[in-house]
Amino acid sequence: MNKKLDVCELLIRAPLFSSLSRDWCEILAKSAKVHRLLKNQFLYRRGETATGIYFVVVGQIKASIPVERSRHGKVIEIFEAGDSFGETLMLLNHPHIVDAQALDGSVVIWLDKGEIEHILSLDAEFALKMLKNVSFRFETLLRDIETMSTHSASERVAGYLLKQPRQGRQTKLKFSKCLIASRLGLKAESLSRALQRLTKDHLISVQGAQVEILNEQGLLLLNQSKH
């Protein structure tokens, strides 16, 4: 992680910034800051001023609302390599409402708010892409609220498993059960019971962190039961 980064080249390859010209990327790169985080180190804390956009180069960043006596708090989202975040509150000039914490050794690039807003005022394509990105995040949040309000534990876990990357029928629980449970609005024991129920119904098979999807259609029907 000590290798010098070509920030401009990384931005050009990133979905949010891919429409920008190299000149714009070079302007952003000049004021960018590279954060190299150790496992569990905070990138920023709730209440701190939102001063820019963050782009994950390596690792995983957990965004969570702090909860007393809870290790993970209420997990809102997990950002991985290639993801950008922080734009909504930056544009509103509001302080962060979540903690951003590295789940493992991570490298994150910070991009200055002033430079971003300057480019937004001059580049309509980038402005539209930013608007779509914020809109997508808002839609995702609304769907998460709907799921946690109307779906059972088994239905939430089925939906979560269906969204995970797969090789054939195999997928993996990439995070601890406590963290996944928090992301789904469950307690860890509720997540374990839901996995056991899906196993008993022959929809999945679980061996440690490895999960085999035995009946994808069954999971889909379960996940869509409230729609």
C-alpha positions in Angstrom: 0.0 0.0 0.0 3.1 2.3 0.0 3.2 2.4 -3.8 2.7 6.0 -5.2 -0.7 6.3 -6.7 -1.6 7.8 -10.1 -4.7 9.5 -8.9 -5.6 10.8 -12.3 -5.5 7.4 -13.9 -7.5 5.9 -11.1 -10.2 8.5 -11.5 -10.5 8.0 -15.2 -11.3 4.3 -14.5 -13.8 5.0 -11.8 -17.5 4.9 -12.8 -18.4 8.3 -11.3 -15.5 10.1 -12.9 -15.2 8.2 -16.2 -16.8 10.9 -18.3 -14.3 13.6 -17.2 -11.5 14.7 -19.5 -8.0 14.0 -18.5 -7.5 17.8 -17.8 -10.3 17.7 -15.2 -8.9 14.6 -13.6 -5.5 16.2 -13.4 -7.0 19.2 -11.7 -8.7 17.0 -9.1 -5.6 14.9 -8.7 -3.5 18.0 -7.7 -5.6 18.8 -4.6 -6.4 15.1 -3.8 -5.3 13.5 -0.6 -4.5 9.8 -0.2 -5.6 8.2 3.1 -3.9 5.0 4.0 -6.0 3.4 6.8 -5.3 0.5 9.1 -8.0 -2.0 10.0 -10.6 -0.3 12.2 -9.1 3.1 11.7 -11.7 5.9 11.1 -11.7 8.0 7.9 -14.0 10.5 9.5 -16.5 10.6 12.4 -20.2 11.6 12.7 -20.5 15.4 13.1 -17.3 16.3 11.2 -17.6 18.7 8.3 -18.1 17.1 4.9 -15.3 18.6 2.8 -15.2 16.4 -0.3 -15.9 13.1 -2.0 -14.1 9.9 -1.1 -13.0 7.2 -3.6 -12.0 3.7 -2.4 -8.9 2.3 -4.1 -8.2 -0.7 -1.9 -10.1 -2.2 1.0 -13.6 -1.8 2.5 -15.1 1.2 4.3 -18.1 0.8 6.7 -20.5 3.7 7.0 -22.4 3.4 10.2 -24.5 5.3 12.7 -22.8 5.0 16.2 -24.9 3.1 18.7 -24.0 2.8 22.4 -22.6 -0.6 23.4 -22.6 -1.8 19.8 -19.4 -2.8 18.0 -20.5 -2.0 14.5 -23.3 0.6 15.3 -26.1 0.6 12.7 -24.4 -0.3 9.4 -25.8 1.8 6.6 -23.5 0.8 3.7 -20.2 -0.8 2.9 -18.0 0.7 0.2 -15.5 -1.4 -1.7 -12.8 -0.7 -4.3 -14.2 1.5 -7.1 -16.9 3.0 -5.0 -17.2 6.7 -4.2 -19.2 8.2 -1.4 -19.8 11.4 0.6 -21.2 13.5 -2.2 -24.7 14.1 -0.8 -23.7 15.8 2.4 -20.8 17.6 0.7 -23.3 19.2 -1.7 -25.7 20.1 1.2 -22.9 21.6 3.3 -24.0 19.4 6.1 -21.8 17.5 8.6 -21.4 13.8 8.2 -24.2 11.8 9.9 -22.2 8.5 9.9 -18.8 7.2 10.9 -16.6 5.9 8.1 -14.3 3.2 9.3 -11.9 0.8 7.5 -12.8 -2.9 7.8 -9.3 -3.8 6.7 -6.2 -2.1 5.4 -7.6 0.4 3.0 -6.5 3.2 0.6 -9.0 6.0 0.1 -8.6 9.2 -2.1 -10.2 12.4 -0.9 -11.3 14.9 -3.6 -11.8 18.5 -2.7 -15.3 19.9 -2.6 -14.4 23.2 -4.2 -12.8 21.5 -7.2 -15.7 19.1 -7.6 -18.3 22.0 -7.5 -16.3 24.0 -10.0 -16.3 21.1 -12.5 -20.0 20.4 -11.8 -20.8 24.0 -12.8 -19.0 23.6 -16.2 -19.5 19.9 -17.1 -23.1 19.0 -17.7 -22.4 15.3 -18.3 -20.5 15.0 -15.0 -23.3 16.9 -13.2 -25.9 14.5 -14.6 -23.8 11.5 -13.6 -23.4 12.9 -10.1 -27.2 13.5 -9.9 -27.9 9.9 -11.0 -25.4 8.6 -8.4 -27.1 10.5 -5.6 -30.6 9.5 -6.8 -29.5 5.8 -7.0 -28.2 6.0 -3.4 -31.5 7.6 -2.3 -33.5 4.8 -4.0 -31.3 2.1 -2.4 -31.9 3.7 1.0 -35.6 3.7 0.5 -35.6 0.1 -0.6 -33.5 -0.8 2.5 -36.1 0.9 4.7 -38.9 -1.0 2.9 -37.1 -4.3 3.4 -36.4 -3.8 7.1 -40.0 -2.6 7.7 -41.9 -5.4 5.8 -39.6 -8.4 5.3 -38.9 -11.2 7.8 -35.3 -12.2 8.7 -35.3 -15.1 6.2 -36.6 -12.8 3.4 -33.9 -10.2 4.1 -31.1 -12.8 4.2 -32.4 -14.4 0.9 -32.3 -11.0 -0.7 -28.8 -10.3 0.6 -27.5 -13.6 -0.7 -28.9 -13.1 -4.1 -27.0 -9.8 -4.4 -23.6 -11.3 -3.6 -21.1 -12.1 -6.3 -21.2 -15.8 -7.2 -19.0 -18.4 -8.9 -21.5 -21.0 -10.2 -23.6 -21.7 -7.2 -21.0 -20.7 -4.7 -21.0 -17.3 -2.8 -19.3 -16.2 0.4 -20.3 -14.2 3.5 -17.5 -11.6 3.1 -18.1 -10.0 6.5 -18.7 -11.1 10.1 -22.3 -12.2 11.0 -22.5 -9.2 13.4 -21.7 -6.8 10.6 -24.1 -8.4 8.0 -26.8 -8.6 10.6 -26.5 -4.9 11.4 -26.6 -4.1 7.7 -29.9 -6.1 7.4 -31.4 -4.6 10.6 -31.1 -7.9 12.5 -29.4 -9.2 15.5 -26.6 -11.7 14.9 -28.6 -14.6 16.4 -31.5 -13.7 14.1 -29.2 -13.9 11.1 -27.9 -17.3 12.3 -31.5 -18.6 12.7 -32.4 -17.3 9.2 -29.5 -19.1 7.7 -30.5 -22.3 9.5 -34.1 -21.9 8.2 -33.0 -21.4 4.6 -30.7 -24.5 5.0 -33.6 -26.6 6.5 -35.7 -25.6 3.5 -33.0 -26.8 1.2 -32.5 -23.4 -0.4 -28.9 -23.0 0.6 -26.0 -25.0 2.2 -23.6 -23.3 4.6 -20.1 -24.3 5.5 -18.4 -21.6 7.6 -18.4 -18.5 5.4 -19.1 -20.5 2.2 -22.7 -20.6 1.0 -24.0 -22.7 -1.9 -27.2 -21.6 -3.5 -29.2 -24.8 -3.9 -32.5 -23.3 -5.1 -32.1 -19.8 -6.6 -35.8 -19.7 -7.7 -36.9 -20.5 -4.1 -34.8 -17.6 -2.8 -36.2 -15.3 -5.4 -39.8 -16.3 -4.5 -39.0 -15.7 -0.8 -37.4 -12.4 -1.5 -40.3 -11.2 -3.6 -43.0 -12.4 -1.3 -43.9 -8.9 -0.2 -44.0 -7.4 -3.7 
